[in-house]
Amino acid sequence: MTEYLKKIDLRGRTAFVTGGLGLIGFEVSRALCEAGARTVVCDIVPVNAALKKLKPLSSLGDIRYEKFDITDLHSVENRLKALAKKHGGIHIFVNNAYPRTKDWGAHLPEVKLASWRKNIEMHLNSYAWLSRAACLLMSGKGGNLINFGSIYGVMGPDFTVYEGTTLDNPPAYAAIKGGIINFSRYLASYFGPRGVRVNNICPGGVFDKQNQKFVANYSKKVPMKRMARPDEIASAVLFLASDMSSYVTGQTLMVDGGWSIV
Ligand SMILES: NC(=O)c1ccc[n+]([C@@H]2O[C@H](COP(=O)([O-])OP(=O)(O)OC[C@H]3O[C@@H](n4cnc5c(N)ncnc54)[C@H](O)[C@@H]3O)[C@@H](O)[C@H]2O)c1
């Protein structure tokens, strides 16, 4: 293996991926597993259904599943400690889960305070508290945290892409993703001397058979004229999770086909 290929070799490392059964998380899990990491998928899906979904990945490497609710803030720190012990440590932690309330997507004037608070609690607070817990476990041993932001964590929405559709951009998303991105900078600064790198990945819209009008509106605005594929996001996670990015910390990697530069 050449020196550069050795850098993406994750054998001997354990990676955790929250929301690892979702659209992006599944591909992230596949990428980390293919690169040799023992990959622990954490999601809220019941065990049997999860194992069925993960079956195709089991021939690629060491893939495992833990039912893990990131919103259970009183228990996540101890649970993660126990899981690290069970699965051979923690070297890579990817905060990718996407918890949201049923009314997520409500237009700004209709958003209820209780719902706003719940989404901040479920998403921002869970990411922050788990980030803290994962970094503390990796501190002094070397490790790597990747937080999922979004283009909407660094930019305001262009509402014209929702014209002619029933879709909308949830206002709490801006607060949540913006908060996650800047907290990652805090963590990168705090844990830099302690051997832990912390970075954000900000995908643009990923194609998931959305409303045709929305896909057309969105694609028109992107310099690359299309939405992303999940594997394109996962490749960027692999870069951040591996020694390919050994001198990169506190950064926000935009994987958006150029959305954020125009
Ligand atoms: N899809 C996009 O276009 C896009 C764009 C930018 C950013 N993102 C971000 O990427 C990440 C993944 O998004 P996605 O589109 O793959 O979402 P998704 O809805 O397809 O998958 C999310 C996964 O998280 C799991 N999950 C939900 N609540 C959970 C909880 N409490 N504990 C543990 N797991 C839980 C779900 O079961 C699901 O498997 C999110 O942070 C999202 O904000 C997505």
The ligand as a Gaussian input file, in Angstrom:
#p B3LYP/6-31G(d) Opt

LIG

0 1
 N      -30.407000      15.066000       3.385000
 C      -29.948000      16.274000       3.124000
 O      -30.202000      16.842000       2.052000
 C      -29.060000      16.984000       4.122000
 C      -28.487000      18.207000       3.760000
 C      -27.675000      18.861000       4.672000
 C      -27.445000      18.316000       5.901000
 N      -28.023000      17.131000       6.233000
 C      -27.724000      16.577000       7.554000
 O      -27.206000      15.280000       7.395000
 C      -27.546000      14.486000       8.542000
 C      -28.244000      13.204000       8.076000
 O      -29.410000      13.554000       7.375000
 P      -30.237000      12.503000       6.493000
 O      -30.838000      13.265000       5.376000
 O      -29.415000      11.315000       6.201000
 O      -31.409000      12.128000       7.512000
 P      -32.367000      10.841000       7.544000
 O      -33.661000      11.296000       8.093000
 O      -32.370000      10.122000       6.230000
 O      -31.654000       9.883000       8.587000
 C      -31.522000      10.258000       9.907000
 C      -31.281000       9.030000      10.759000
 O      -31.231000       9.479000      12.125000
 C      -31.948000       8.550000      12.908000
 N      -32.417000       9.200000      14.132000
 C      -33.467000      10.032000      14.282000
 N      -33.627000      10.380000      15.562000
 C      -32.624000       9.756000      16.257000
 C      -32.257000       9.708000      17.621000
 N      -32.975000      10.359000      18.536000
 N      -31.172000       8.978000      17.974000
 C      -30.456000       8.286000      17.045000
 N      -30.771000       8.286000      15.728000
 C      -31.848000       9.003000      15.335000
 C      -33.097000       8.080000      12.013000
 O      -33.649000       6.862000      12.473000
 C      -32.397000       7.973000      10.669000
 O      -31.847000       6.684000      10.470000
 C      -28.409000      15.385000       9.424000
 O      -27.590000      16.004000      10.387000
 C      -28.934000      16.422000       8.461000
 O      -29.259000      17.629000       9.101000
 C      -28.837000      16.455000       5.375000

